[in-house]
Amino acid sequence: MAKVVKFGGSSLADANQFRKVAQIIRSDRKRRYVVPSAPGKRSPEDIKVTDMLYSCYDAVGLGRNATAEFLPIADRFDGIISDLGLTISLDNEYEKITENFKKRVGRDYAASRGEYLNGIILANYLGFQFVDAAKCVFFTANGDFDPDLTDACLSSVLGGYSEAVIPGFYGAKPDGTIQTFSRGGSDFTGSVVAKAINAEMYENWTDVSGFLAADPHVVENPEIIDYITYKELRELSYMGASVLHQDAIFPVRAAGIPINIRNTNAPGTMIVPEAPEGTEHKIITGIAGKKHFSVISIEKDEMNSEVGFLRRILTVLDNEGLGFEHIPTGIDTMSIVVSTEELNSHPDTVRYISQITHANH
């Protein structure tokens, strides 16, 4: 059995971080499939390579010299190559990328080149096979992820390699156009790779020690959650706990593959179908929250006995194209929690709901 290991941008920000990553991988022979992100910040004042690529692409679109604009990005990667003592050259890749920038092939393509180039370097440094995600991670023509085609292709391709590096964050549409996942999508790539090879475990290496029971900016020194179920993780991720991309659990949950969130200094959090027997039972696993919501409060006598009342309220939201987060209810009260931004863009919603509330039925 093999393990899939994913490393975030801060783990691959420079050559020293590459060395740490290589040491982690080589310390366990089961760590044979690696999913890297683009280089992150080397210091708080630094700029992530993905953001540099966006800026470069936009500058080229304004008519600026592509080669000159790309130079700081090339220097970043060449610095890693030189510091690691590698002999590879990415000059041909740089030329291809700048030509595609001039052809305006898309911002997704631009953003994905950080993972792509970092993957080439990491594969060379480890002596692993490089597998371009565009060749085996697929989206439909309308941009939806294609799980079945991806799983079949990854299983076939990776089955031919005992060790491989597969860049995270992107894939391709049927016409070859590059499509990216949302930010944090490398987590999702690692998950689909783990499913495809039926991994023993999916290790997600990051710069935090695991899932915390509360936001450390709000609660001082919150505990690390040792075990958390897929369901609990999805709830906490959706409500703002951003350690792991919230959709990354779906592929591994279907296959029953555990996820281990960890860094170099702590065992981290195990994400499992069910907490193992003998672990400490906690009534509350963790606390998370999101901001910028509004509450539409509705009061109506004997609301609970009025058949179809909630359906009429939800029809208003549906007609307005407005989603909701929660609907707490009481005997004569109801509260609809919605995004403030979305509510502001649909100013008639409250008026329509008020008409229903005050109508006689």
N, C-alpha and C positions, 0 to 999 in steps of 0.2 A: 504493500500500500504506500501511496505517496501523499505528500502534503503540498498544498498550494499556499504560497506566501505572497502577500501583497505589501508593498512598501509605499508610504506616502511621500509627498514632495519634500518634506523636511528631512526625511530619512535618506534622500538622494540629492541633497542640495549642492554638495561639493565632493571632491575626491576623498576626503577623510570620512565622509558619511558612506561613500561607496565601499570603503574598506570595512567599516563596521557591518554593513549589510552583507558583504561577502563572508565575513567571519560568522555571522548568524547562520547563513545558508549552509556553510561548510561544516558547522557544528552538528548538524543533523542530516544524515544521508537521505532521509525521507523528504527533505525540502528540495524538490526537483523541478517544480514549475513556479515561475516567478512572474508577478505582475507589477511593473513599476509605474509610478506617476512621473510627471515632469518635475524638474528641479524646482524646489520651493525656495523660500527665503533663507539666506545664510545669516541674516541678522534682522532685527526688527525694522531697520530702515531699507532693507533690500527689496527687490521686486521679483515676484514669481515669474518664471519663464513663460507660463501661459499668458500672463498679463502683458509681458513684453511682446509676445507673438500677436496678440490682439492689436496692440498699439502699432506694431510694424505693419500689419495688414491694412489698417486704417490709413496709415501715413502713405503707403504705396498707392492706395485708392485716391489720395489727394494729389498724386503726381510726383511724389518724392522718389528719389533714387532707391530702388529696391535693395541693391547690394549694400549701399551705405547704411540704410535703415536696419538691415539684418545683421550688420557687423557685430553689435553688442551681444546678440544672441549667439552668433557663431563663436565669439570669444569666450562666452560662458561654457559652451560645450568643449571647445578646444582646450580650455584650461583644465577641465576634468580629465580629458584624454592625456594631456601632457603630464599632469601631476600623478596619474596612475601608471605612467611609463608605457602606455600602449602605443602601438605603431599604426593604428588605423587612421584613415583620413575620411572626414565627412564632407570634403569640398564638393564632391559631385551631388551629394544630398542637398547641400546648401544652395547650389545652383538650381537644382530642380525645384526646390521650395520657392525661391525668389521668382523663378519664371512662372510658377503657378500663382503666386501672389499677384503678379502683373496681369495674369489672365483672369483674375478675380474669381477663383474657383470656389470661394466661400469661406466664411469665418470659422465654420466647423473644421475645415481642413487646416486652417491656420492654427487653431487652438490645439489640434491633435498632434502637431509636429513635435511638441515638447516630449510627450510620452514616446513617440516614435523614435526620435533621436536618442533619448535616454535609454530606451530598450536596446538599441543597437550597441551602445557603449557597454551597458551592463552585461549583455550576452557575451560580448568579446572578452570582458574582464573575467567572467566566470568560466568561460569555455563552454557555454551552453548554446543550443540552437536558437536563433532569432526567428520568431514567427510573427509576421505582420498581422495585427488584429483585423485589418481591412480584408484579409484573405479568409477569415473564418468567424468573424463576428458580424452578423447581418441584421439589417433593418429592411422593412418593406419600403415600397416606393413612396408612401406617404409619411415615412419617418418613424414608424412604430418598430420596436424591437421584435425580431423574429426568433423566438426561443427554440423552435424545433429545428430549423435549418442550422442555427448556430450550434446547437448541441451535437447534431450529426456531424457537422464539419469539424468542430473542435475535437470530438472523440476520434475521428479518423486521422486528422493531422497529428495531434499530440500522441496518438497511439504509436506513431512511427519514431518518436523521439523519447529517450529516457530522461532528458533534461531540456527545458526550454524556457525562454523569456518571451512573454506575450504582453505588449504594452496595454495599459488600461485606458479607459475613457472613450474609446472610439471604435467604430466599425464602418461598414459600407452599405450603401443601398444597392439594388440590383444593377444600376448603371455604373457602379464604381464610385459614385460620389461619397465623400467621407461624411459620416454623421456621428456626432458625439452624444454621449449621455449628458445628463445635467452635472453640475459641479459635484465632485465626489463620486463620479461614475466609475472610477477605477475600482472602487469597492465592489460594484456590480460586476465588472469584468472578472474580478477574482472569484466571485461567487459562481458565475456560469462556467468558468474553467474548472472549478472544483467539482461541479456537478458532472461535467463532461468526462472527467477522468475517474469519477467515483472516488474522490479523495478521502483519505482517512480523516483529514482535518483541513480547515481553511484558516490559516493564521493571517490576521490583519495587523501588521506592525505599524504603529503610529507614534506620535510624540507625547501621548498621554498613557497613563497606567491602566486604562480600562474604563468601563462605564462607572461613573460616580453616582452615588445615591441622590445628589442634589447639585445644583449649579455652584461651583466653587467661588463665583463672583458674588453669590448671595449668601451661601452657607460656608462658614470657615471649616476647612479640613473635612469635607464629607468623606464617608467611607467608600471604598472601592467595592462594587458589586461582584462577588465571586462567581455566582451562577445566575443567569437570567434566561428565561425562555424566549423563543422566537416571538411569541405573542407579546410578551412584556417589552421586548426590545422595540418592536414596531410601534407600540403605543408611545414609549418614551422618545423614540426618534422623531415621530410625527409631531410631538409636542415640544421639540426643540433640542433634545439631547443629540448633538451633531457628531458624535464619535464615529458613527457608521452610517453610510447612505441607507435610508430607510427601506429601499426596495431590494437591497443586497441580500436579504434573508430568503427571498422567495425560491431561487433555484436550489439552495442548499437545504432549505426546509423540506422541499419535496423529496430530496434524496436522504434526509436524516443525517446530514453532515454537520458536525459541530463547528462553530466559529470561535476562534480564540483572539480576543483583542488584547494586544500586549505591546510593551516596549522592551528596551534592553535591560531595564532595571526592575521589572516587576512581572509576576505571572499573569496579571491582567484579569480579564473577564471571560468566562466560558459561556457561549451562547448555545443552548441545547434545546431539544424538544421538550424535555421535562427535567427539572432539577433532580440530580441523583439522590438516592436514599442516603440518609445520614448527614446531609448538609443542613445547616441551620435554617429553620423556617422563619421567614420574616413576613409580618403582616403587610408591610409596605416595602416594595422592592426599591423604588426610587421616585423622585419627585421632579417634574419638569414643567415648563410653562412657556406659552407664546404670548406675544404682545400684539397690540393694534387690532383689537376686536371690539365690536359694539354689541349691545344686547337690546333686542326689541322685546319689551315687556308687554304682555297681553293679559288683561283681566276681564273676565266675563262670568257672570253668575251661572252655575251649573254647567260649566263648559264640558265637564267630564261626561255628562249624559247626552250631549248634543252629537248625534251620529254624523260623522263626516266633517266635523269642524276642523280637525287637524289636516285632513285631505285638502280642504279649501285653502287653508293657509299655505300648505306646501305647493299647491297649484300656482299661487301668486309668485312664490320664489322661482318655480319652474318657468313660468311665463316671462319673468324678468331675467332669467339666466343667472340667478343668484344662488350660490351654494350655501350650506350652513355647516357649522362645526358641532353644535350640541343643541338639544331641545329639552331642557329640564321642564317638567310639568308638575302641577298640583291640581287640586280639585277645581279651583276657579282661576288658576293662573297658568301661564305658559311663557317661557323665555326662549327666544331664538338668538343664538350666538352666531354672528356673521362677521366676516372681514370688514373692517371699517372702510378700507379702500374700495372694496366692491360695493358696499352699501352707498358710499358717496357717489359712485358712478351710476347708481340706479335710484335716484331721488324719489321716485313715485312709489317705491315699494311699501314704505310705512303707510302712506295714504291708502293704498289698495287694501292692506291688512286691516287698517282701521275701519274701512267700509264693511268688510266682512264681520268684524267684531261687533259693530253696532247695528248690523242688519237684523231684522226679525225673521225667524225661520219657524 
